[in-house]
Amino acid sequence: MRGVTLDCADPQTLAGFYGALTGMRELFSTDEFVALTDDSGCDLGFQRVDGYRAPQWPGQDVPQQFHLDFRADDLDAMEELALELGAAKPDHQPGDGRWRVLLD
């Protein structure tokens, strides 16, 4: 796989969030699309979609299309960073503490 692209309302903002969270750097940017890259060979893209509606979780009024799973040596520190960067933590947390669900 070469990359994954996420639909969104604001590519620059979402790419900034994920770049700060993951350490990935900007490869390409326009008003409509931003690509982040690192040395793994798999890029992460963000594509503007007019009328985009963010998924709701755990409800399904606007169903999720995708989720990203990250490995962290310190789960609490990664969660704290994500929240500082603007992520939201929903009340519903499955997994008995083995992972955290955060919304971008």
C-alpha positions in Angstrom: 0.0 0.0 0.0 1.3 3.5 -0.9 -1.1 5.6 1.1 -4.4 6.3 2.7 -6.5 9.4 2.0 -9.2 10.7 4.3 -12.1 12.9 3.2 -12.6 15.9 5.4 -13.9 19.5 5.5 -10.5 21.2 6.1 -7.4 19.3 4.9 -4.8 21.8 6.3 -6.3 21.6 9.8 -6.6 17.8 9.9 -3.2 17.3 8.4 -1.7 19.7 11.0 -3.3 17.6 13.7 -2.1 14.3 12.4 1.4 15.7 11.5 1.8 16.9 15.1 0.5 13.7 16.5 2.6 11.3 14.4 5.6 13.4 13.5 4.9 12.9 9.8 5.9 15.8 7.6 4.1 17.6 4.8 4.9 16.2 1.3 2.4 18.2 -0.7 -0.3 20.8 0.0 -3.0 22.7 -1.9 -6.3 24.1 -0.6 -8.0 20.9 -1.6 -5.4 18.2 -0.6 -2.6 17.7 1.8 -0.2 14.7 1.9 1.9 13.7 4.9 4.9 11.4 4.7 7.6 9.7 6.7 10.2 7.0 6.1 7.7 4.1 6.3 6.7 4.5 2.6 3.0 4.9 3.4 1.6 8.5 3.0 -1.5 9.9 4.7 -3.6 12.2 2.7 -6.5 14.6 3.5 -8.9 15.6 0.8 -11.5 18.4 1.0 -15.1 17.3 0.3 -17.8 19.9 0.0 -20.6 19.2 2.4 -18.5 16.7 4.4 -20.2 15.4 7.6 -17.9 14.0 10.2 -18.8 10.5 11.4 -20.6 10.2 14.8 -19.4 7.5 17.2 -20.6 5.3 18.7 -23.9 6.3 17.0 -24.5 5.5 13.4 -26.5 8.6 12.2 -23.3 9.4 10.2 -21.5 6.1 10.1 -17.7 5.8 10.4 -15.9 5.0 7.2 -12.5 4.5 8.6 -10.4 4.5 11.8 -6.7 4.7 12.3 -4.9 2.6 15.0 -1.6 3.8 16.4 0.9 2.0 18.5 2.2 3.9 21.5 4.9 3.1 24.1 3.0 5.3 26.6 -0.7 5.2 25.9 -1.5 7.9 28.5 1.1 10.3 27.1 -0.2 9.7 23.5 -3.7 10.3 24.6 -2.7 13.5 26.4 -0.9 14.8 23.3 -3.9 14.0 21.1 -6.2 15.8 23.4 -3.9 18.8 23.6 -3.9 18.9 19.8 -7.7 19.0 19.7 -8.9 15.4 19.7 -12.1 14.6 21.6 -12.5 11.6 23.9 -16.0 10.1 23.7 -17.6 8.7 26.9 -18.0 5.3 25.4 -14.6 3.5 25.6 -14.6 -0.2 24.6 -11.6 -2.4 25.1 -11.3 -2.4 28.9 -8.4 0.1 28.8 -6.3 -1.8 26.2 -6.9 1.1 23.8 -8.5 4.5 23.7 -11.0 5.9 21.2 -10.4 9.5 20.3 -12.1 11.6 17.6 -10.2 14.0 15.3 
